Amino acid sequence: MAEAPPRAELEKIWAEVRSALADYRLDDLKKHLDLPEGAPVPNRGQAKDFAAALPDLARARFLKIARSENVAGYYARTNPERAGTEVTVIRFRREGPRWKLAPAPHTLSSFATDEKIDPAKLIESEASLRLSPDGPQEDSPPGPPAPPGEAPDSRPEAEIRKELEAIWKRIRAAFAAGHPEVASADLHYADGVSPPSPDEAKAAAKDRLPDLIRSQFLKLGWRGDKPHLAGYYAETKVGDFKKSTVSLVVFVRHEGRWKFAPGPAAIETVETSKTNRAGLLKLIESDSRLAL
């Protein structure tokens, strides 16, 4: 069995990554994390929010370090003061003589439960906490295959967000009016999905399609291995003072432009107890239902 890397080394890397994000030192971030070519670069505010949402290992309870070949996982019980049990694994990859963070989307995984469970048993039983989570997940349907020759969108993230919001506004308006064909240029039907009837479109606009314009934007999500997918995350139902609701709407880049592809994995909504923005960003990273 390969020797586990020193705990202090991994903790130092993680602390420097959090600090680089908080201070917006992206060149220092790249020392420890390989960013996919063409991936959107966060602005200063987004980087600061992301740093705040990442677990602080100085406030966590160290559990163990596991290693298999060139992959290592740092396991900790995060938020130890909360009721129940929360375990986080931060994954690292060996490159030559040094360790770097494993690339997204598998850099970090967390799992939380309201039950008091032995963290060791949770690590053993929970698939999302595996050292190598590359295998298929039953509760995480694969996205549409990348269209041949489809190039990633290299524009600034703010510009992409503006376009996605405009697309969604047109789609919701067309569906609410019972005329989904009006938004046909913004829709991509694949995998046997057919256009809805007027009544089905109205029902979808009322009960299924979240209103992103009246929601609180959280982030855009990306997958390094599937640059043709974009996830729009927002806090919906913002007027509810007892619970928080996060919605994910998945867009597909097809024939050079972004579209919405209706289907079972195109929209996901998760409710949780009332929390702040940092808590919602953490939920997005840890809940497999919100995985892009």
Beta strands, then each sheet from edge to edge (+ up, - down):
strand 1: 61-68
strand 2: 71-77
strand 3: 85-95
strand 4: 98-101
strand 5: 108-113
strand 6: 216-222
strand 7: 229-236
strand 8: 243-254
strand 9: 257-260
strand 10: 267-273
sheet 1: 1+ 2- 3+ 4-
sheet 2: 1+ 2- 3+ 5-
sheet 3: 6+ 7- 8+ 9-
sheet 4: 6+ 7- 8+ 10-
end
